[in-house]
Amino acid sequence: MEEIKTYTQSERDWSMFCHLSAFAGYFFPFGGIIGPLICWISRKDESEWVDSNGKASMNFQLSVLLYSILLIPLCFIVVGVPLLLALFLLEFICIILASIKSAKGEVFRYPISIPFIQ
């Protein structure tokens, strides 16, 4: 049976910010990567919980960036447009779910995330 860990409110808040800061990508170029990177780097040495959530957020955002780059050429043959829209919808939903779960101290596994950062 898995041991249940409790985290401080500060740890849960910072882990939530690691996920929510990815929404900066909707307002600034590469904000979806820079936001989680700043949150993660600023608190990763203070908390194992923030470190694991920051890595998860970074890996997902890097994966979404890679998938977006790969889908852009497919937009010229039309099939890429719905796939790109589906990817952005999935990203939006996953960021919200990950934020809620991490604020509760629960683990969220991003789908289609490549583990670039171990």
Number of C-alpha atoms within 10 A of each C-alpha: 3 4 5 8 8 12 17 10 12 12 21 24 17 25 33 27 22 30 30 22 21 24 18 16 15 10 9 11 10 14 17 25 21 18 22 29 19 14 21 26 15 13 18 19 10 11 17 14 22 28 22 16 27 27 22 26 33 27 22 27 26 19 17 21 15 12 15 17 12 13 18 16 13 14 14 10 9 11 13 17 16 12 17 20 12 12 16 14 11 15 19 14 10 19 23 14 17 24 25 18 17 23 20 16 21 16 13 16 14 17 10 13 16 16 13 12 10 7
